[in-house]
């Protein structure tokens, strides 16, 4: 048999004839097997017999015993350079573009040369201005500022009405978030949340399913403007946002994919364009939501609000940060919610959850702090204007938190940052705000 044949071995056997062995054993192998790797009969290296110690490797040799130069522990040695050369290196030093030797030489020179030290300080400060520390995500108000600047220089022939600008901005922001999504992100699970009968409710879907939901509900505004209904011939049980969404999902042979983005974005463009062609005169056009109606200007604010809320749901699903709307748009959304609260209070009193009506004119002062803040007097007992003289309670919330409450993402018990006065009235207002939420 060939002496080069592979043989299995365990951890106690040597790998080569010349491998390290225990003391005295290597000598025995050399005597038995010579230098060819054969044993006494030429069949292979001698294996340790019973009672012999296992062969172990000898300690590794130290670098000090090899005769090789030891590594330099003191770092690079400084260079000897003329003053004019050192001065020319200050710019590269400020940009951290020098070699280690040049950096050491320049910094040693700065300790001795005052003019160069002053120049280096100025250059380092200039580099700081070139690289400000800021987030990679764009300010949500940047688009509005750029458009306003452009429109000041060249006013549009057909301007977008102010009451449609929030919807225009929020759909554009969501579209920017979606543009780089791959298949995995489009199918990421999203849980839609809202309050129903004072209880938190949720519905599981995907990112693509959320865009389909936005498209079908935006279709209510599109139909009100005379545009095509995205549902087409698909019948819905009721003309409500939830029923229309469920009908669209049921009619899809497969779960919605990235293909839903293009028709949603095209519809949002058509809505803004058509609203602009009205010249702002049709802001009071009624838009039916099935159970209630909103004038067109409020319906577009409502759609902007839901677009932002669901954009945050999508961003959370893909673990990406998403900023609130600009302060002006957020204020308009909060104002819409505050104006809808009296009607929500009245609807809650019909089945009985809210406290019975008291003296006419009772009001709760709603103070919104932070972004988009302000104050509103919410009438408790009638849809009339609130009265400061009949104020029975005061509740304060952060602007974004109020919107999260109205979206059903925060429970009423956890929403109020500060409150004083009639606790029952405050509870009614907070639960009425949560009842504004829907799928």
Phi, psi and omega per residue, in radians:
X1 nan 2.687 3.139
X2 -1.221 2.449 3.127
X3 -1.339 -0.168 -3.128
X4 -1.617 0.176 -3.090
X5 -1.143 2.475 3.086
X6 -1.257 2.297 3.062
X7 -2.188 2.418 3.080
X8 -1.142 2.592 3.129
X9 -2.565 2.789 3.109
X10 -1.893 -3.027 -3.045
X11 -1.250 -0.207 -3.098
X12 -1.635 -0.073 -3.073
X13 -1.766 2.638 3.075
X14 -1.307 2.671 -3.102
X15 -1.573 -0.454 3.127
X16 -2.396 2.900 3.130
X17 -1.086 -0.703 -3.109
X18 -1.535 0.229 -3.124
X19 -1.123 2.841 -3.116
X20 -1.236 2.387 -3.120
X21 -2.273 2.968 3.079
X22 -1.158 2.923 -3.034
X23 -1.085 2.220 3.108
X24 1.547 -0.419 -3.065
X25 -1.316 -0.631 3.110
X26 -1.038 -0.625 3.123
X27 -1.127 -0.685 3.126
X28 -1.108 -0.719 -3.122
X29 -1.121 -0.716 -3.137
X30 -1.116 -0.614 3.134
X31 -1.229 -0.671 -3.063
X32 -1.403 -0.707 -2.964
X33 -1.902 -0.042 -3.112
X34 1.087 -2.676 -3.096
X35 -1.778 0.120 -3.090
X36 -1.719 -0.040 -3.136
X37 1.534 0.003 3.137
X38 -1.529 2.695 3.026
X39 -1.476 -2.829 -3.140
X40 -1.064 -0.513 3.130
X41 -1.815 0.107 3.130
X42 1.379 0.303 -3.066
X43 -1.652 -0.087 3.125
X44 2.506 3.141 -3.119
X45 -1.162 2.619 3.124
X46 -1.194 2.294 3.121
X47 -1.651 2.634 3.113
X48 -1.164 2.346 3.125
X49 -1.547 -3.133 3.122
X50 -1.075 2.385 3.120
X51 1.499 -0.224 3.112
X52 -1.395 2.524 3.125
X53 -1.217 2.580 3.099
X54 -1.137 2.559 3.122
X55 -1.366 2.241 -3.110
X56 -2.182 2.670 3.140
X57 -1.266 2.573 3.046
X58 -1.269 2.787 3.093
X59 -1.045 2.555 3.100
X60 -1.181 2.576 3.133
X61 -1.288 2.454 3.109
X62 -1.318 2.617 3.106
X63 -1.102 -0.414 3.134
X64 -1.231 -0.380 -3.120
X65 -1.628 -0.034 -3.081
X66 -1.585 -0.237 -3.093
X67 1.479 -0.054 3.134
X68 -1.394 2.711 3.137
X69 -1.176 2.487 3.124
X70 -1.326 2.635 3.114
X71 -1.147 2.597 -3.142
X72 -1.395 1.996 -3.116
X73 -1.592 -0.093 -3.088
X74 -1.614 -0.001 -3.131
X75 1.416 -3.102 -3.105
X76 -1.186 2.552 3.104
X77 -1.443 2.495 3.135
X78 -1.140 2.620 3.128
X79 -1.545 2.800 3.049
X80 -1.841 1.846 -3.056
X81 -2.224 2.653 3.100
X82 -1.269 2.823 -3.105
X83 -1.069 -0.721 -3.110
X84 -1.134 -0.601 3.102
X85 -1.210 -0.746 3.121
X86 -1.091 -0.692 3.131
X87 -1.142 -0.627 3.132
X88 -1.240 -0.322 3.138
X89 -1.517 -0.094 -3.053
X90 -1.103 -0.673 3.132
X91 -1.115 -0.789 3.113
X92 -1.139 -0.638 3.100
X93 -1.107 -0.731 3.136
X94 -1.112 -0.530 3.121
X95 -1.564 0.089 -3.115
X96 1.029 0.668 -3.102
X97 -1.899 0.126 3.134
X98 -1.485 2.732 3.014
X99 -1.242 2.876 3.119
X100 -1.009 -0.699 3.136
X101 -1.140 -0.751 3.131
X102 -1.145 -0.706 3.121
X103 -1.061 -0.792 3.136
X104 -1.079 -0.707 -3.110
X105 -1.207 -0.767 -3.129
X106 -1.122 -0.765 -3.100
X107 -1.192 -0.588 3.046
X108 -1.158 -0.639 3.122
X109 -1.202 -0.616 -3.114
X110 -1.149 -0.419 3.095
X111 -1.311 -0.265 -3.100
X112 -1.945 -0.361 -3.029
X113 -1.995 1.891 -3.128
X114 -1.095 -0.854 3.134
X115 -1.020 -0.742 3.127
X116 -1.172 -0.634 3.115
X117 -1.114 -0.728 3.101
X118 -1.118 -0.749 3.129
X119 -1.122 -0.705 3.131
X120 -1.112 -0.664 3.118
X121 -1.126 -0.751 3.116
X122 -1.112 -0.717 3.134
X123 -1.162 -0.702 3.131
X124 -1.138 -0.664 3.076
X125 -1.149 -0.663 3.108
X126 -1.134 -0.663 3.096
X127 -1.105 -0.654 3.087
X128 -1.083 -0.595 3.097
X129 -1.253 -0.530 3.133
X130 -1.279 -0.409 -3.076
X131 -2.235 1.227 3.127
X132 -1.180 2.518 3.100
X133 -1.402 1.910 -3.122
X134 -2.643 2.835 -3.126
X135 -1.206 2.611 3.079
X136 -1.325 -0.292 3.135
X137 -1.427 2.392 -3.098
X138 -1.264 2.581 3.049
X139 -1.102 2.275 -3.125
X140 -1.070 -0.370 3.122
X141 -1.517 -0.076 -3.074
X142 -1.091 -0.768 -3.124
X143 -1.054 -0.747 -3.141
X144 -1.099 -0.752 -3.131
X145 -1.136 -0.723 3.141
X146 -1.120 -0.777 3.133
X147 -1.108 -0.751 3.130
X148 -1.086 -0.691 3.119
X149 -1.126 -0.727 3.129
X150 -1.162 -0.703 -3.085
X151 -1.252 -0.450 3.060
X152 -1.181 -0.622 3.140
X153 -1.347 -0.645 -3.107
X154 -2.494 1.622 -3.105
X155 -1.034 2.481 -3.125
X156 -1.257 2.625 3.086
X157 -1.194 -0.643 3.089
X158 -2.212 1.665 -3.077
X159 -1.290 2.689 3.031
X160 -1.386 2.230 3.121
X161 -1.029 2.593 -3.121
X162 -1.023 -0.629 -3.089
X163 -1.293 -0.144 3.053
X164 -1.797 -0.094 -3.036
X165 -1.211 -0.602 3.136
X166 -1.143 -0.745 3.109
X167 -1.123 -0.720 3.112
X168 -1.057 -0.764 -3.095
X169 -1.230 -0.758 -3.068
X170 -1.234 -0.650 3.069
X171 -1.157 -0.624 3.104
X172 -1.176 -0.695 3.133
X173 -1.143 -0.754 3.119
X174 -1.136 -0.696 3.118
X175 -1.087 -0.652 3.094
X176 -1.138 -0.634 3.083
X177 -1.141 -0.630 -3.040
X178 -1.408 -0.332 -2.890
X179 -1.128 -0.462 -3.116
X180 -1.831 0.201 -3.120
X181 -1.222 2.401 2.984
X182 -1.663 -3.070 -3.095
X183 -1.051 -0.661 -3.117
X184 -1.093 -0.720 3.137
X185 -1.203 -0.668 -3.121
X186 -1.136 -0.460 -3.141
X187 -1.799 0.181 3.096
X188 -1.127 2.422 -3.118
X189 -1.240 2.407 3.106
X190 -2.269 2.416 3.097
X191 -1.945 1.982 3.068
X192 -1.364 2.329 -3.060
X193 -2.204 2.473 3.041
X194 -2.802 3.036 3.123
X195 -1.846 2.347 3.101
X196 -2.359 2.086 -3.096
X197 0.961 0.795 3.092
X198 1.123 0.295 3.125
X199 -2.149 2.422 3.083
X200 -1.159 2.359 -3.114
X201 -2.276 2.660 3.137
X202 -2.565 2.826 3.130
X203 -2.513 2.241 -3.079
X204 -1.583 2.348 3.073
X205 -2.634 -2.775 3.113
X206 -2.146 3.052 3.075
X207 -1.010 -0.792 3.114
X208 -1.115 -0.616 3.088
X209 -1.141 -0.602 3.092
X210 -1.146 -0.744 3.130
X211 -1.134 -0.660 3.065
X212 -1.098 -0.687 3.091
X213 -1.086 -0.806 3.121
X214 -1.076 -0.695 -3.111
X215 -1.141 -0.745 -3.103
X216 -1.208 -0.621 3.134
X217 -1.354 -0.647 3.014
X218 -1.048 -0.443 3.115
X219 -1.065 -0.433 3.061
X220 -1.082 -0.724 3.088
X221 -1.217 -0.712 3.132
X222 -1.045 -0.765 3.120
X223 -1.119 -0.687 3.106
X224 -1.079 -0.495 3.116
X225 -1.582 0.037 3.134
X226 1.527 0.243 3.120
X227 -1.586 3.031 -3.129
X228 -1.207 2.565 3.079
X229 -1.470 2.189 -3.132
X230 -1.102 -0.358 3.085
X231 -1.252 -0.415 -3.117
X232 1.105 -2.176 -3.128
X233 -1.613 0.087 -3.126
X234 -1.254 2.135 -3.121
X235 -1.413 2.444 3.046
X236 -1.929 2.526 -3.139
X237 -1.041 -0.725 3.128
X238 -2.476 2.713 -3.139
X239 -1.442 0.763 3.138
X240 -1.829 2.784 3.122
X241 -0.966 -0.778 -3.103
X242 -1.142 -0.779 -3.117
X243 -1.149 -0.710 3.121
X244 -1.114 -0.714 3.132
X245 -1.127 -0.825 3.135
X246 -1.064 -0.662 3.120
X247 -1.117 -0.737 3.125
X248 -1.119 -0.783 3.137
X249 -1.090 -0.729 -3.134
X250 -1.149 -0.635 -3.085
X251 -1.300 -0.278 3.137
X252 -1.337 2.171 3.122
X253 -1.161 -0.534 3.098
X254 -2.260 2.796 3.078
X255 -1.000 2.510 3.139
X256 -0.980 2.519 3.137
X257 -2.134 -2.935 -3.138
X258 -1.022 -0.301 -3.126
X259 -1.125 -0.269 -3.118
X260 -1.368 -0.280 -3.075
X261 -1.133 -0.792 -3.069
X262 -1.082 -0.864 3.117
X263 -1.145 -0.585 3.078
X264 -1.106 -0.810 -3.098
X265 -1.194 -0.667 3.118
X266 -1.126 -0.686 3.106
X267 -1.136 -0.706 3.127
X268 -1.124 -0.665 3.061
X269 -1.090 -0.766 -3.126
X270 -1.110 -0.681 3.137
X271 -1.112 -0.819 -3.135
X272 -1.144 -0.737 -3.125
X273 -1.111 -0.781 -3.126
X274 -1.172 -0.692 3.081
X275 -1.093 -0.617 3.119
X276 -1.202 -0.641 -3.138
X277 -1.154 -0.360 3.100
X278 -1.269 -0.202 -3.117
X279 1.232 0.312 -3.136
X280 1.392 0.002 -3.071
X281 -1.404 -0.325 -3.056
X282 -1.762 0.407 -3.121
X283 -1.095 -0.412 3.126
X284 -1.589 0.073 3.122
X285 -1.018 2.213 -3.082
X286 -1.279 2.416 3.067
X287 -2.089 2.101 -3.079
X288 -1.509 2.316 3.021
X289 -1.863 0.267 -3.125
X290 1.583 -1.166 -3.132
X291 -1.534 -0.284 -3.117
X292 -2.741 3.005 3.108
X293 -2.191 2.640 3.017
X294 -2.313 2.499 2.998
X295 -1.129 2.720 -3.023
X296 -0.947 -0.734 -3.092
X297 -1.143 -0.606 3.082
X298 -1.350 -0.587 3.119
X299 -1.099 -0.690 3.115
X300 -1.230 -0.585 3.022
X301 -1.129 -0.736 3.102
X302 -1.061 -0.736 3.130
X303 -1.189 -0.623 3.071
X304 -1.120 -0.722 3.131
X305 -1.086 -0.838 -3.117
X306 -1.182 -0.595 3.092
X307 -1.075 -0.766 3.104
X308 -1.133 -0.807 -3.098
X309 -1.048 -0.809 -3.115
X310 -1.296 -0.461 3.018
X311 -1.110 -0.669 3.062
X312 -1.155 -0.660 3.066
X313 -1.041 -0.762 3.139
X314 -1.147 -0.791 -3.131
X315 -1.080 -0.667 3.094
X316 -1.140 -0.654 -3.122
X317 -1.148 -0.576 -3.128
X318 -1.799 0.173 3.083
X319 1.007 0.979 3.131
X320 -2.315 2.403 -3.116
X321 -1.231 2.583 3.139
X322 -2.524 2.144 -3.042
X323 -1.487 2.737 3.056
X324 -1.161 2.945 3.084
X325 -1.126 3.021 3.059
X326 -1.103 2.758 -3.055
X327 -1.026 -0.702 -3.111
X328 -1.136 -0.777 -3.130
X329 -1.219 -0.673 3.115
X330 -1.120 -0.674 3.094
X331 -1.075 -0.724 3.117
X332 -1.111 -0.682 3.121
X333 -1.159 -0.734 3.110
X334 -1.122 -0.710 3.126
X335 -1.073 -0.693 3.087
X336 -1.082 -0.785 3.117
X337 -1.081 -0.723 3.130
X338 -1.136 -0.647 3.127
X339 -1.255 -0.408 3.126
X340 -1.513 -0.218 -3.079
X341 -1.098 -0.766 3.132
X342 -1.006 -0.736 3.093
X343 -1.123 -0.669 3.108
X344 -1.144 -0.669 3.083
X345 -1.097 -0.744 -3.134
X346 -1.116 -0.707 3.136
X347 -1.170 -0.597 3.136
X348 -1.241 -0.437 -3.127
X349 -1.355 -0.385 -3.111
X350 -1.101 -0.886 3.093
X351 -1.392 -0.285 3.042
X352 2.009 -0.102 -3.100
X353 -1.117 -0.660 -3.088
X354 -1.415 2.796 3.115
X355 -1.149 2.611 3.133
X356 -1.105 2.716 -3.114
X357 -1.095 2.496 3.120
X358 -1.928 -2.502 -3.119
X359 -1.171 2.427 3.141
X360 -1.027 2.478 3.074
X361 1.649 -0.125 3.118
X362 -1.042 2.423 -3.058
X363 -2.456 2.693 3.004
X364 -2.033 2.256 3.103
X365 -1.467 2.063 3.104
X366 -1.743 1.967 3.141
X367 -1.860 2.078 3.129
X368 -1.822 2.138 -3.095
X369 -1.777 2.819 3.068
X370 1.355 -2.578 -3.051
X371 -1.056 2.240 3.101
X372 1.235 0.402 -3.011
X373 -1.316 3.063 -3.133
X374 2.854 -2.984 3.128
X375 -2.290 2.472 3.112
X376 -2.379 2.451 3.023
X377 -1.711 2.023 -3.066
X378 -1.728 1.958 3.088
X379 -1.194 2.364 -3.068
X380 -1.578 -0.525 -2.904
X381 -1.989 -0.087 3.135
X382 -2.840 2.805 3.108
X383 -1.332 0.272 3.133
X384 -1.328 3.088 3.141
X385 -1.256 2.435 3.123
X386 -1.154 2.696 -3.088
X387 -2.088 2.185 3.102
X388 -1.156 -0.535 3.134
X389 -1.206 -0.451 -3.108
X390 -1.845 0.443 3.135
X391 -1.201 2.153 -3.098
X392 -1.924 -0.179 -3.121
X393 -2.799 2.820 -3.131
X394 -2.415 2.201 3.125
X395 -2.262 2.402 -3.104
X396 -2.134 2.338 3.107
X397 -2.435 2.718 2.973
X398 -1.250 2.597 -3.071
X399 -1.051 -0.837 3.141
X400 -1.153 -0.641 3.141
X401 -1.156 -0.645 3.086
X402 -1.087 -0.725 3.120
X403 -1.148 -0.675 3.084
X404 -1.134 -0.602 3.057
X405 -1.153 -0.795 3.138
X406 -1.177 -0.372 3.098
X407 -1.550 -0.102 -3.119
X408 1.394 0.324 3.127
X409 -1.666 -0.212 3.101
X410 -2.254 2.376 -3.135
X411 -1.338 2.606 3.141
X412 -1.019 -0.566 -3.118
X413 -1.176 -0.390 -3.084
X414 -1.847 0.010 -2.945
X415 -1.492 -0.728 -2.945
X416 -1.283 2.197 3.069
X417 -1.427 -0.560 3.118
X418 -2.714 2.482 -3.120
X419 -2.681 2.577 3.090
X420 -2.632 2.652 3.116
X421 1.785 -2.639 -3.059
X422 -1.117 1.920 -3.097
X423 -1.150 -0.641 3.138
X424 -1.112 -0.727 3.120
X425 -1.139 -0.694 3.122
X426 -1.125 -0.743 3.122
X427 -1.064 -0.742 3.130
X428 -1.041 -0.771 -3.106
X429 -1.153 -0.752 -3.117
X430 -1.152 -0.743 3.129
X431 -1.240 -0.550 3.062
X432 -1.146 -0.670 3.088
X433 -1.099 -0.738 3.116
X434 -1.144 -0.538 -3.141
X435 -1.249 -0.203 3.061
X436 -1.218 -0.319 -3.076
X437 -1.298 2.705 3.097
X438 -2.799 2.965 3.108
X439 -1.217 nan nan
